[in-house]
Every structure is written in C-alpha cells, then in structure tokens.
Amino acid sequence: MNDNEQRILNYLGDKILSNRWKEYEKIHLLIMRSELNKDEYLDMCDKLRELEKEIESTLSGRALAIKRKEMYRDIIDRDKKTLERTQ
C-alpha cells in the first residue's frame, strides 16, 4: 500500500467514523431528552447498537489495513536483507 492509498484510507475512515458518531450522538441525545414510548425507545436502542457495530467494524478495518501495511514492509525489509546477504 503506498502513501496515497494510506491517505485515502485514513480520510475515508475518518469521514465514516465522523458521520457514524454524529448519528450516534444525535440518537443518544434524543433518547436521553425525550419521552419515548417503549417501542420507540427499543427502536432507538437497536439503532445505537447497529451504529456501535459499524463504528467498531470501521475501526477494526483500519487497524487491519495498518497491520497489513506493516507486514508488507517487514516482508520487503526481510527480502532486501536476504538479497544483500547473497550478494
């Protein structure tokens, strides 16, 4: 993964997280400030759980991409060292 790909991944991840957190906060405030009936309350809580899963998934995806980049860098470094030793 090159630097441009990393920048795009970070930008998109930040944008997705930002939007999800805004939606999460909006629903959370609505729940805390409103007189909701039981069905509305349960629907809102379900929506919060879904958003939590999406946020966690986005964070996990970013962490995996970073680990993958580090793994590729390690492989390239190891191959360079091996090549240097054989020369």
C-alpha positions as a LaTeX table, in Angstrom:
\begin{tabular}{lrrr}
\hline
Residue & $x$ (\AA) & $y$ (\AA) & $z$ (\AA) \\
\hline
Met1 & 0.00 & 0.00 & 0.00 \\
Asn2 & 1.51 & 3.32 & $-1.00$ \\
Asp3 & 1.21 & 6.64 & 0.81 \\
Asn4 & $-1.64$ & 7.89 & $-1.37$ \\
Glu5 & $-3.64$ & 4.75 & $-0.70$ \\
Gln6 & $-2.97$ & 5.16 & 3.02 \\
Arg7 & $-4.10$ & 8.79 & 2.93 \\
Ile8 & $-7.31$ & 7.85 & 1.11 \\
Leu9 & $-7.98$ & 5.02 & 3.56 \\
Asn10 & $-7.43$ & 7.34 & 6.52 \\
Tyr11 & $-9.61$ & 10.06 & 5.02 \\
Leu12 & $-12.48$ & 7.69 & 4.26 \\
Gly13 & $-12.19$ & 6.02 & 7.64 \\
Asp14 & $-12.23$ & 9.38 & 9.40 \\
Lys15 & $-15.21$ & 10.53 & 7.34 \\
Ile16 & $-17.17$ & 7.34 & 8.01 \\
Leu17 & $-16.39$ & 7.45 & 11.73 \\
Ser18 & $-17.27$ & 11.11 & 11.95 \\
Asn19 & $-20.63$ & 10.57 & 10.29 \\
Arg20 & $-21.42$ & 7.49 & 12.37 \\
Trp21 & $-20.50$ & 9.27 & 15.64 \\
Lys22 & $-22.68$ & 12.27 & 14.70 \\
Glu23 & $-25.60$ & 9.93 & 14.06 \\
Tyr24 & $-24.89$ & 8.01 & 17.27 \\
Glu25 & $-24.77$ & 11.20 & 19.36 \\
Lys26 & $-27.95$ & 12.51 & 17.77 \\
Ile27 & $-29.88$ & 9.34 & 18.59 \\
His28 & $-28.36$ & 9.12 & 22.07 \\
Leu29 & $-29.40$ & 12.70 & 22.86 \\
Leu30 & $-32.87$ & 12.02 & 21.52 \\
Ile31 & $-33.21$ & 9.02 & 23.81 \\
Met32 & $-31.94$ & 10.91 & 26.85 \\
Arg33 & $-34.02$ & 14.06 & 26.29 \\
Ser34 & $-37.26$ & 12.62 & 25.05 \\
Glu35 & $-40.31$ & 10.99 & 26.43 \\
Leu36 & $-40.35$ & 7.98 & 24.17 \\
Asn37 & $-42.82$ & 5.18 & 24.30 \\
Lys38 & $-41.42$ & 1.72 & 24.84 \\
Asp39 & $-41.39$ & 0.73 & 21.15 \\
Glu40 & $-39.67$ & 3.96 & 20.10 \\
Tyr41 & $-37.13$ & 3.55 & 22.88 \\
Leu42 & $-36.35$ & $-0.02$ & 21.86 \\
Asp43 & $-36.04$ & 1.01 & 18.19 \\
Met44 & $-33.61$ & 3.78 & 19.11 \\
Cys45 & $-31.55$ & 1.44 & 21.29 \\
Asp46 & $-31.39$ & $-1.05$ & 18.39 \\
Lys47 & $-30.19$ & 1.71 & 16.09 \\
Leu48 & $-27.48$ & 2.66 & 18.60 \\
Arg49 & $-26.31$ & $-0.95$ & 18.76 \\
Glu50 & $-26.13$ & $-1.09$ & 14.95 \\
Leu51 & $-24.09$ & 2.10 & 14.86 \\
Glu52 & $-21.76$ & 0.78 & 17.55 \\
Lys53 & $-21.15$ & $-2.31$ & 15.41 \\
Glu54 & $-20.48$ & $-0.19$ & 12.31 \\
Ile55 & $-18.07$ & 2.04 & 14.21 \\
Glu56 & $-16.26$ & $-0.98$ & 15.64 \\
Ser57 & $-16.11$ & $-2.56$ & 12.18 \\
Thr58 & $-14.62$ & 0.61 & 10.70 \\
Leu59 & $-12.02$ & 0.81 & 13.45 \\
Ser60 & $-11.17$ & $-2.87$ & 13.02 \\
Gly61 & $-10.85$ & $-2.45$ & 9.25 \\
Arg62 & $-8.46$ & 0.46 & 9.68 \\
Ala63 & $-6.40$ & $-1.49$ & 12.20 \\
Leu64 & $-6.19$ & $-4.46$ & 9.81 \\
Ala65 & $-5.10$ & $-2.21$ & 6.94 \\
Ile66 & $-2.36$ & $-0.70$ & 9.10 \\
Lys67 & $-1.19$ & $-4.16$ & 10.22 \\
Arg68 & $-1.20$ & $-5.35$ & 6.61 \\
Lys69 & 0.93 & $-2.36$ & 5.58 \\
Glu70 & 3.41 & $-3.10$ & 8.39 \\
Met71 & 3.50 & $-6.77$ & 7.41 \\
Tyr72 & 4.29 & $-5.90$ & 3.78 \\
Arg73 & 7.01 & $-3.51$ & 4.92 \\
Asp74 & 8.53 & $-6.26$ & 7.10 \\
Ile75 & 8.46 & $-8.73$ & 4.20 \\
Ile76 & 10.14 & $-6.23$ & 1.87 \\
Asp77 & 12.79 & $-5.43$ & 4.50 \\
Arg78 & 13.44 & $-9.13$ & 5.08 \\
Asp79 & 13.75 & $-9.76$ & 1.34 \\
Lys80 & 16.18 & $-6.85$ & 0.99 \\
Lys81 & 18.34 & $-8.24$ & 3.81 \\
Thr82 & 18.29 & $-11.69$ & 2.28 \\
Leu83 & 19.27 & $-10.26$ & $-1.10$ \\
Glu84 & 22.11 & $-8.23$ & 0.46 \\
Arg85 & 23.47 & $-11.32$ & 2.20 \\
Thr86 & 23.50 & $-13.36$ & $-1.01$ \\
Gln87 & 25.38 & $-10.68$ & $-2.94$ \\
\hline
\end{tabular}
